[in-house]
Amino acid sequence: MQTPEQLAAVADLFQDYRRFMIELGVPLDDFQGYSEEIAGLPGKYAREKRGALLLAYVDGAVAGCIALKDLGDGTGEVKRLWIAPAVRKRGVARSLVASILAAARAVPAETPKETPAGVLGAGASPAALRADDSAADGDGAVAVAATDAASTTAAAAASADTTPTAAPSDAGASGSAAAAAAPSPATCRGYYRRLVLDTLLRLEGAIPLYKGFGFTECEAYVFNPMPDVVYMALDRL
């Protein structure tokens, strides 16, 4: 189950994300009900709703987040990727995207049960994701921890996969990071068969980051009033 500390950390990051989007002229409360989303965490990202909510840590401090929600019929939406400005260019975004893909692959086809209490508590260690412990820049390792038990193993599993080819972005190659290569459809036997997301052209680095994991541009699947919105999908989960 999520700890109060974890949910408070997620809420703080979500507020930072909101402030950044407002600066870009994106009124999240007008078309996404963002205030209600924060107040109701984990809400649609809860494990029993086939969701996931992940936190990233750098040198033991909360550094970013990402989420997954179920759109139905085997399709999930990747949401709320946010990296604290102080730790960008250290591979945090790539670690989070890799981990949310692993979490999505781990969602069983049957309806998930409620997460048992007492797992991943305040003293639990996050799953460390290290791609290159000998990084010349000496950055601390990036770690990703799930806010529920189901995704913890999935986040750890991402560290065993290979790093995809991706253009430099928020997830630059200089820091310690791990990323998951997309397996063939035959290897995916869980609930999710497709992942989608929306991003903005003005968020430089976002599209190359997602393309590095196999996402491609797709048709609109949800309303977004922004003129530079880009919809993307990963069909080989």
Sequence and secondary structure as in RCSB ss.txt:
>XXXX:A:sequence
MQTPEQLAAVADLFQDYRRFMIELGVPLDDFQGYSEEIAGLPGKYAREKRGALLLAYVDGAVAGCIALKDLGDGT
GEVKRLWIAPAVRKRGVARSLVASILAAARAVPAETPKETPAGVLGAGASPAALRADDSAADGDGAVAVAATDAA
STTAAAAASADTTPTAAPSDAGASGSAAAAAAPSPATCRGYYRRLVLDTLLRLEGAIPLYKGFGFTECEAYVFNP
MPDVVYMALDRL
>XXXX:A:secstr
   HHHHHHHHHHHHHHHHHHHHTT  HHHHH HHHHHHTTTGGGSGGGT EEEEEEETTEEEEEEEEEEEETTE
EEEEEEEE GGGTTSSHHHHHHHHHHHHHHHS SS      TTSS TT   EEE S TT TT    EEEEESSHH
HHHHHHHGGGS       STT TTS         GGG  SS SEEEEEEETTSTTHHHHHHTTT EE    S   
 TTEEEEEE   
